[in-house]
Amino acid sequence: MISLIYKIMVLIGGYTAIIFIGSIIVKRICKPFHFEEKIQLSSVPQAGKYIGIFERLLILTLVLIDQYGVIGFVLAAKSVARFEGLKDQRFAEYYLIGTLVSTSIALVGGLGLKWVLGLI
């Protein structure tokens, strides 16, 4: 039987890796598609970075508690917030690549954590 302390350490490590290392992975994959003049749609500096962090946090938590259907609401809310920017084809592609990579990291990471913790 896995001890409680071990589970807590695995969860903390998993959340940290998926959220913060996930940011690095998303940034590297999206870098070839980045274009400064169109990304600055927000008055908040680096808003996309923080949105991505919260997106992975929410999706990872939803995977761990078996609420896969709610992930669609997270993605829908994110799309509504960026609706105006999605009219620009280049931004839409950049946004879609970033969202898909970020979501994939959270989903795969969450399933991996569940497997390590013996929840699958």
QUIQUIGI-V552713 format. One record per residue. N is the residue number from 0. D_FIRST is the distance of its C-alpha to the first C-alpha in whole Angstrom. Layout:
{{N,D_FIRST} {N,D_FIRST}}
This chain:
{{0,0} {1,4} {2,6} {3,9} {4,12} {5,10} {6,11} {7,14} {8,15} {9,15} {10,16} {11,19} {12,20} {13,20} {14,22} {15,24} {16,24} {17,25} {18,28} {19,30} {20,29} {21,30} {22,33} {23,34} {24,34} {25,35} {26,38} {27,39} {28,39} {29,41} {30,43} {31,46} {32,46} {33,47} {34,50} {35,51} {36,54} {37,52} {38,48} {39,50} {40,50} {41,48} {42,50} {43,46} {44,46} {45,43} {46,42} {47,41} {48,38} {49,37} {50,37} {51,35} {52,32} {53,32} {54,32} {55,29} {56,27} {57,28} {58,27} {59,24} {60,23} {61,24} {62,22} {63,19} {64,20} {65,22} {66,25} {67,27} {68,30} {69,31} {70,31} {71,34} {72,35} {73,34} {74,36} {75,39} {76,39} {77,39} {78,42} {79,44} {80,44} {81,46} {82,48} {83,51} {84,50} {85,49} {86,52} {87,53} {88,52} {89,51} {90,48} {91,47} {92,46} {93,44} {94,43} {95,41} {96,40} {97,38} {98,37} {99,35} {100,34} {101,32} {102,31} {103,30} {104,28} {105,26} {106,25} {107,24} {108,22} {109,21} {110,20} {111,18} {112,16} {113,15} {114,14} {115,12} {116,10} {117,9} {118,12} {119,15}}
